[in-house]
Amino acid sequence: MNSPQQSTYIQKVWQTMGIVALLVSAILIARVAFNVLLMILAGSLIATYFHGLGDMIERRTKMGRRWAMLISVLGTFVIISVLLWFMGTKIQQQINELSATLPGTVHNLKAKLAQTDIGRKLLESVNNNGDGKMMATAQSFFSTSFGVLGDVYIILFLGIFFTTNPSIYKDGILLLVPPSRKKMGHHIMDRISLSLKGWLKGMMVSMVLVAIMIGTGLTILHIPVALVLGLITGILELVPTLGSVIAMVPGTLLGLTVSTNTAILVAIVYIVSQTITSNIVNPLIQKKMINLPPALTLISQLIMGSVSGALGVIMAVPLLAITVILVDELYVKKIHHIPEEKGKLVTTKGVTSDQG
């Protein structure tokens, strides 16, 4: 028979194991829940885009709000469908060509690197890390809660639902706010909405501008699959700093298939396009968003990427903007007694910007 001391020890062991199991389960559930919250944020951004486009249509045409929103949603899908219809075959051909070309390009690059001492050391370090480990890391980074297509469908439908009747969700959030804080709640939500609209406008302009510049520049240099590379670069503009670096890799590798000088020219095209975007488009974004330090933006991307993969990296900047606004409104203004100006949005540096 077990002594009382042994029984007590066994009970403590089971209690400890139970606590550890609960903590692990809570962490896993929290991670999944956080991914769902990111999908909700992505759906909110889509709804913000539809509402921003609907507002512009309503102002220009003087038509009713419902008709403007209907045109905003349906018009967007029609434009995307038409573009895919006319460009889909060309894009598919270039994607197939890119898939067939890149492996050989990488092999040739490895052969060239093996001819130099520095290149051999670089290849040895890559081989020591193991291709399987690298593939596993990439797979975990691009893994999502419900699969890529599942996430896209969920985000898209969330955006449509948020667009059709946003007041239900906004009023639901405000129900959680005490009556004495309703005005502040409205102010914070309006400030977040203005910031996200500014980010979306800037990102859309940046994506189109970069895609056109890269596609045109690579076409002039006679780089294969220039259209696809331009589209990839434009899409990766959703990821500041990291996206431009990632987009440059396949273009430069394909440039090496022509000549070393061509690869250098390709890199210059990417650098020039990013420089133009950084000095023209990004300042326009900052006019509508609070000033986010580049280092803080990069840190948030690294953290979100490790926690939620690609979706986390894409949503890092808007989530950081929301966090900074909440900290500014709920903490910074309280300790510094900063008054709220009517019709103005006060940033953490005291710089004001008009709403609308």
SVG drawing of the C-alpha trace seen along z (x, -y; Angstrom):
<svg xmlns="http://www.w3.org/2000/svg" viewBox="-30 -71 69 73">
<polyline fill="none" stroke="black" stroke-width="0.4" points="0.0,0.0 1.1,-3.5 1.9,-5.7 0.1,-9.1 3.3,-10.9 3.5,-8.9 -0.2,-9.5 0.3,-13.2 3.4,-13.2 1.5,-11.3 -1.4,-13.8 1.0,-16.7 2.6,-15.1 -0.9,-14.7 -1.9,-18.2 1.3,-19.6 0.8,-17.6 -2.8,-18.8 -1.7,-22.5 0.9,-22.1 -1.6,-20.5 -4.1,-23.3 -1.4,-25.9 -0.3,-24.2 -4.0,-23.9 -4.6,-27.6 -1.5,-28.7 -2.6,-26.6 -6.2,-27.9 -4.9,-31.5 -2.7,-31.1 -5.6,-29.8 -7.9,-32.6 -5.3,-35.2 -5.1,-33.9 -8.9,-34.2 -8.6,-37.8 -6.1,-38.6 -8.6,-37.2 -11.3,-39.5 -8.9,-42.4 -8.2,-41.5 -12.0,-41.3 -12.4,-44.7 -9.7,-46.2 -11.7,-44.8 -14.8,-46.4 -12.9,-49.6 -11.9,-49.5 -15.5,-49.0 -16.7,-51.8 -14.0,-54.2 -14.8,-53.4 -18.5,-53.7 -18.0,-57.1 -16.1,-58.3 -18.9,-57.0 -21.5,-58.7 -19.7,-62.0 -19.1,-62.0 -22.5,-60.7 -24.8,-62.0 -26.6,-58.6 -27.9,-56.8 -25.7,-55.1 -26.9,-51.6 -26.5,-51.9 -23.0,-53.4 -22.0,-50.5 -23.5,-48.0 -21.5,-49.5 -18.4,-49.5 -18.6,-45.8 -19.8,-44.5 -17.6,-46.9 -14.5,-45.6 -15.3,-42.0 -16.1,-42.9 -12.9,-44.8 -10.8,-41.9 -12.7,-39.3 -12.1,-41.4 -8.4,-41.7 -8.0,-38.0 -10.0,-37.3 -7.7,-39.3 -4.4,-38.7 -5.0,-35.3 -3.6,-33.3 -0.5,-35.4 0.0,-35.3 -0.4,-31.5 2.1,-31.1 4.7,-33.3 4.0,-31.5 4.8,-28.1 7.9,-29.6 9.0,-31.0 8.5,-27.6 10.5,-25.9 13.3,-28.5 14.0,-29.2 15.4,-25.7 17.9,-25.8 18.9,-29.4 19.5,-28.4 21.6,-25.4 23.7,-27.7 24.1,-30.2 25.3,-27.4 27.8,-26.4 29.2,-29.9 29.4,-30.3 31.3,-27.0 34.1,-28.6 35.0,-31.1 36.1,-30.6 33.4,-32.8 30.8,-31.1 31.9,-27.7 31.6,-28.7 28.2,-30.2 27.0,-26.9 28.5,-24.9 26.6,-26.9 23.4,-26.5 23.9,-22.7 24.7,-22.4 21.3,-24.0 19.7,-21.4 17.2,-21.8 14.6,-19.9 14.8,-22.3 14.5,-25.3 11.5,-23.8 9.8,-23.0 10.4,-26.6 9.0,-28.0 6.0,-25.6 5.2,-26.7 5.5,-30.3 3.0,-30.0 0.7,-27.6 -2.7,-29.1 -5.6,-28.2 -7.9,-26.8 -5.6,-26.6 -4.7,-29.5 -7.9,-29.2 -10.0,-28.7 -8.6,-31.8 -9.1,-33.9 -12.8,-32.8 -13.4,-33.5 -11.7,-36.9 -13.6,-37.8 -17.0,-36.9 -16.2,-38.7 -15.4,-41.8 -18.7,-41.5 -20.7,-41.0 -18.9,-43.9 -19.7,-46.0 -23.4,-45.3 -24.3,-46.4 -21.3,-47.8 -23.4,-49.6 -24.4,-46.2 -20.7,-45.4 -19.8,-48.9 -22.7,-49.3 -21.9,-45.8 -18.4,-46.9 -19.7,-50.2 -22.1,-48.2 -19.0,-46.9 -18.0,-50.6 -19.4,-52.3 -22.0,-55.1 -19.6,-57.7 -16.9,-56.6 -19.2,-56.3 -17.9,-59.6 -14.3,-58.4 -15.2,-55.0 -16.6,-56.8 -13.5,-59.0 -11.1,-56.0 -13.1,-54.0 -13.2,-57.0 -9.4,-57.6 -8.7,-53.9 -11.0,-54.0 -9.2,-57.1 -5.8,-55.5 -6.7,-52.3 -8.3,-54.1 -5.1,-56.1 -3.0,-53.0 -5.2,-51.2 -5.1,-54.2 -1.3,-54.4 -0.8,-50.7 -3.0,-50.5 -1.2,-53.4 2.2,-51.9 1.3,-48.4 0.1,-49.6 3.0,-52.0 5.7,-49.5 4.1,-46.7 4.1,-49.1 7.7,-50.3 9.1,-46.8 7.1,-45.2 8.1,-48.0 11.8,-48.1 12.2,-44.3 10.5,-44.3 13.0,-46.9 15.8,-44.7 14.3,-41.7 13.9,-39.7 11.6,-36.6 8.2,-36.7 8.5,-40.4 4.7,-40.7 4.6,-38.1 7.6,-39.6 5.9,-43.0 2.7,-41.5 4.6,-39.6 6.5,-42.8 3.2,-44.8 1.6,-42.2 4.6,-42.0 4.3,-45.8 1.8,-44.8 4.8,-43.8 6.9,-47.0 10.7,-46.6 10.8,-42.7 8.5,-42.5 10.8,-44.5 13.8,-42.4 12.0,-39.1 10.6,-40.3 14.1,-41.3 15.5,-37.7 13.7,-36.0 14.2,-39.0 17.9,-39.2 18.3,-35.4 16.6,-35.5 18.8,-38.5 21.8,-36.2 20.5,-33.9 21.2,-36.7 24.4,-38.1 25.9,-39.5 25.5,-43.1 21.9,-42.4 21.4,-41.1 23.0,-44.3 20.6,-46.4 17.7,-44.4 18.7,-45.1 19.0,-48.8 15.5,-48.8 14.1,-47.3 16.1,-49.7 15.0,-52.8 11.4,-51.7 11.5,-51.3 13.3,-54.6 10.6,-56.4 7.9,-54.7 9.6,-55.4 10.0,-59.1 6.6,-59.8 4.0,-57.2 5.1,-56.5 4.9,-60.2 1.3,-60.3 0.6,-57.2 2.1,-58.9 -0.3,-61.9 -3.2,-59.7 -1.5,-57.3 0.3,-58.0 4.1,-58.1 5.3,-54.5 9.1,-54.3 10.7,-51.9 12.5,-49.9 9.2,-49.3 7.5,-48.3 10.2,-45.8 10.1,-44.4 6.3,-43.9 6.7,-42.1 9.2,-39.7 7.1,-39.0 3.9,-38.6 5.6,-36.4 6.9,-34.0 3.5,-33.9 1.1,-33.8 3.2,-33.3 2.5,-35.2 -0.9,-36.6 0.8,-38.0 3.4,-39.8 0.8,-41.3 -1.4,-42.5 1.6,-43.7 1.5,-47.3 -2.3,-47.9 -2.3,-46.0 0.6,-48.1 -1.2,-51.3 -4.3,-50.2 -2.2,-49.3 -0.4,-52.7 -3.7,-54.5 -5.2,-52.6 -2.1,-53.2 -2.1,-56.9 -5.8,-57.4 -6.1,-55.2 -2.7,-55.8 -0.5,-58.5 -3.2,-61.2 -4.2,-60.3 -0.7,-60.7 0.1,-63.9 -3.4,-65.4 -3.6,-66.0 -7.0,-67.4 -9.0,-65.9 -9.5,-68.5 -12.8,-68.5 -12.4,-67.4 -8.7,-66.7 -6.7,-63.5 -3.8,-64.0 -0.8,-61.7 1.7,-60.7 4.0,-63.5 1.2,-66.1 0.9,-66.5 -2.7,-67.0 -4.4,-66.0 -7.9,-66.7 -10.4,-64.0 -11.8,-62.9"/>
</svg>
